[in-house]
């Protein structure tokens, strides 16, 4: 009987540990993915969507027109969270415009 209790306790402990590893909170801040020197990494008229994904990873959104949207959050020194959105727009298969906004 002691072996069964030990096994059950071990399973319970493993379940608690696994549940703790998979948690995420709404207050977590996503690390910035787009560098501040963005324009040294991409070039209008040359950079393709595949180039952007290779540089910055999978986008948070793909718009119907093929634009790639990346979102990140930064904590300012004041403690406030600043949300940044970077949209890469393409025309003829190459980068035509980069839009950045903060809120």
C-alpha positions in Angstrom: 0.0 0.0 0.0 2.9 2.4 0.7 4.2 1.9 -2.8 0.9 2.9 -4.3 0.8 6.1 -2.2 4.3 7.0 -3.1 3.5 6.5 -6.8 0.3 8.6 -6.5 2.3 11.3 -4.7 5.0 11.2 -7.4 2.3 11.6 -10.2 0.6 14.5 -8.3 4.0 16.2 -7.9 4.8 15.8 -11.6 1.4 17.2 -12.6 1.9 20.3 -10.4 5.4 20.9 -11.8 4.2 20.5 -15.4 1.3 22.8 -14.8 3.6 25.5 -13.4 5.9 25.3 -16.4 3.0 26.0 -18.8 1.6 29.1 -17.2 1.6 32.5 -18.8 0.2 35.7 -17.4 -1.6 38.6 -19.1 1.1 40.9 -17.6 4.0 39.2 -19.4 5.8 41.6 -21.8 6.8 40.3 -25.2 10.4 41.1 -25.9 11.0 43.6 -28.7 11.6 41.8 -32.0 12.2 44.7 -34.3 15.5 46.5 -33.7 15.6 50.2 -33.4 18.1 50.4 -36.3 15.5 48.6 -38.5 16.5 50.4 -41.7 20.0 49.0 -41.6 18.4 45.5 -41.9 15.9 46.1 -44.7 15.9 48.1 -47.9 12.9 49.4 -49.8 12.7 47.9 -53.3 14.9 45.0 -52.4 13.8 43.2 -49.3 11.2 40.4 -49.8 8.6 39.0 -47.4 10.9 35.9 -46.9 13.8 38.2 -46.0 11.7 40.0 -43.4 10.6 36.6 -41.9 14.2 35.3 -41.9 15.3 38.5 -40.0 12.4 38.9 -37.5 10.6 35.6 -37.3 7.0 34.6 -38.0 4.8 37.7 -38.0 1.9 38.2 -35.5 -0.4 38.9 -38.4 -0.5 38.5 -42.2 -2.8 41.0 -43.8 -4.9 40.2 -46.9 -2.6 42.4 -49.1 0.5 40.4 -48.0 1.7 42.9 -45.3 3.5 41.4 -42.4 2.7 42.8 -38.9 4.9 42.5 -35.9 3.8 43.5 -32.4 5.9 44.0 -29.3 5.8 45.7 -25.9 8.4 47.6 -24.0 8.5 48.7 -20.4 9.5 52.3 -20.2 11.7 53.5 -17.3 8.5 54.9 -15.7 7.1 51.4 -15.6 4.5 52.1 -18.2 4.1 49.5 -21.0 4.5 50.8 -24.5 3.0 48.8 -27.4 4.8 49.0 -30.7 3.5 47.8 -34.1 5.7 47.5 -37.2 4.0 46.8 -40.5 6.0 45.8 -43.6 4.1 46.5 -46.9 5.1 45.0 -50.2 4.5 45.8 -53.8 5.7 43.6 -56.7 7.2 41.2 -54.2 9.5 43.7 -52.6 9.3 46.0 -49.6 7.6 49.2 -50.5 6.8 50.8 -47.1 7.5 50.3 -43.3 5.0 51.7 -40.8 5.7 51.9 -37.1 3.4 53.1 -34.4 3.5 53.2 -30.6 0.7 53.5 -28.1 
